[in-house]
């Protein structure tokens, strides 16, 4: 099954992708993770991408498309995959249509107020990459490894607001694009816990319990 997960930053699509990839035994392909790895390693692509991400802006299409095209050719993608964070624009979607045929697109909906609360309170462990919300942390250290957690620049309130504006302007049109193609499935995440959202995901994809 070849899937795309859409939704604003903080809607939880990455978490849902992690759950579904284990059930279907297919990889989650997150362009965000790929780019962050490039930034950590200070590759040429990472250096270019860092400036955009720090400002809450989108990385240029040609950079992202090249990364995704290479990733989809790897062996673990033979039986399907979940694209998380790609495509982000209609031009990216049009290029993707020339590469693969997508089975379904899941759009995760969440109000902006809830998104801002989620992201501005998010902390990441730089050592083990675990993610937490400040409401569930006792102090400022990672419960898993004891390292001091940090707030990513793209999770700071002012950057979150910019990310939402960018999403509405450039990414939201994808909803209409895939709705017109008949492949869009909508999941309302408002006030729901992870388990409830996942049950809805399986339902809209026609996956039996």
N, C-alpha and C positions, 0 to 999 in steps of 0.2 A: 504494500500500500504506500503510495507516494502522496505525502500530505504537506500542506502549508499551514502554519499557525500564525494568524494575524492578531493584532491588538495593540493598544498603546503600551508604552513602557510601564512596567509594574502591574500589568493585568494578570500575571501568573502563567503566561503561556510556556515559559521555560520549565517551570515545575511540572505542568501537565505533560509536556513533551517527555520529561524524564520518566514519568509513570507509564506512559504509553509505549515508549521505546522498549521497556522491560517486558511488557505484556506481548508486544508484537515481534520482539527480537529484531528490531531495526534501529539504526542510529539516529540520534538527534543531531542535526547539523545547525549549530548556532554561529552565525557570522560574528556575533559579539564576542564569543569565546575565541574564535579564530583570530580576530583582530587584536584582542587583548593579549593573546599569546605572542603575536608579532610585535606588539608594543613592549612587552616585558623583555623580549629578546632583541629589541631595537633593530629589527630588520628594516630595510629600506621602505617597505610598505608600512611597517609599524610606525616609523618616524612620521610619514605623511599622514597616516590615520590619526595619530595622537592629537595633532592640532585641531582636527575637526571634532573628535570625540570630547575633548576638554571643553569645547565651546558649546557642546550639546547639538552639534550639527551632524548631518549625514556624510558618511565617507563617499567620495565620488563613485558613480556607477561602474566605471571601467575597472577600478581596483577591486570592488566587491564581486563583480561578475567573474573576473578571472579566478578569484579564490574559490568561489562556489563551483564553477565549471570543473576545476581540478578535483575538488572534493567528491563530486558526484561520480567520478570515474573510478573511485577506489572500490575494492572488492566487497566491503561490508555494505555497500549500497545496492547490491544486486537484487535484493528482495524488497527494496523500498527504503524510505527514510522520512524523517520529519524535518522540514525546513523551518527553523525558528529565527525570525529576524530577517528573512529574505523571501521574496522581494519586498522592498520598502517603497518602491515607486512604480507607477504604471510602465515606464520604459523598461525597468528591470523585469517586470512581469512579462512584457512582450518578448524580451530576449529569452527568458526562461522557457516560454512556449515553444521556442525553436530548438530547445535542448531536450526537454522531457515533456511527457503528458501527465499532468497532476490529477489524482483521483478525487481529492476533496480539499477544500480550504475552510478552516475553522476560525471564525472571528470571535475573540474574547472581548466582551463589552464590560466596562467598569467606569463609574463616574470619576471626574478629575479630582474631586476632593479626596476620595479614597486612594487614588493613585499617589497623590502628593504625600499623604500620611504614610503610605507604605514605603515609598522610595526615600523620603527624607529621613526616615527612621532606620533605614537599612545599614548594616555594618558588615564588613567582609574581613575574613582572616587572611592576611597576606601569606601565611605559611601553608595552610591546608585548603584554602579557597572556600571554606564553609561560609554560609551567609546566614545572618540573624537579624531580627528586628529588635530595637532597643527595649521594647516592651517585654521581651522574653530573655533579656540579658541581665545577669547579676554582676554589675561592674562593667569593665571595658576589656575583658579578656575572653578569648575563645574557649568555650566549654570543652571542646575536643582536644586542643593541643596546648592551651595556655598562652598562646601568642596574643599580643594586644591587637584588638580589632580596629579597623580604620573605616572612614567614610570615603567612598570613591567620589572624585570630583563631579562625575555625572549624576550623583545622587544628592547633591546639595540643592536646597530648595529653589534657588534662582536658576540653576541649570535644569532642574526638573520641569519648571514652567516653560523654559525654552524648548525642551525636548517635546513637550506636549503640543506646543505651537507648531513645531516642525512636523510632528506626526499628523496633526489635523490638516496641514497644508499639503504635504507631499505623500503621506502614506494612506490616509483615510480614503482617497479616491480609489484605492485598490478594492475596497468593499463593493463599490458599484461595478468595477471591472469584473470581478469574479461572480457577482450576482447575475450580471448579464450573461455570463458563460454557463450559469446554472450549477456551479460547483460550490457555492458558498453555504456554510452551515454556521449558525449563530449560537453562542453560549453566553448567557447573562451571568456574570460573576458577582454581581452586587450582593454583598452581605453573606456570601457563601464561603464555607470552608473548603479546603483543598479536595476533600473526599466528595463533597457534593458537586463541585465543578467537574471532577473527573467522571462521575456517573453521567453527567450531561454530555460530556465529550464522547463517551462510548455510545450513548444513545443516538446522537446525531450522526455518528459514523456507522451505525448499524452493527456494532460489535457486541456480541452476546456476552452476558455476565459469566 
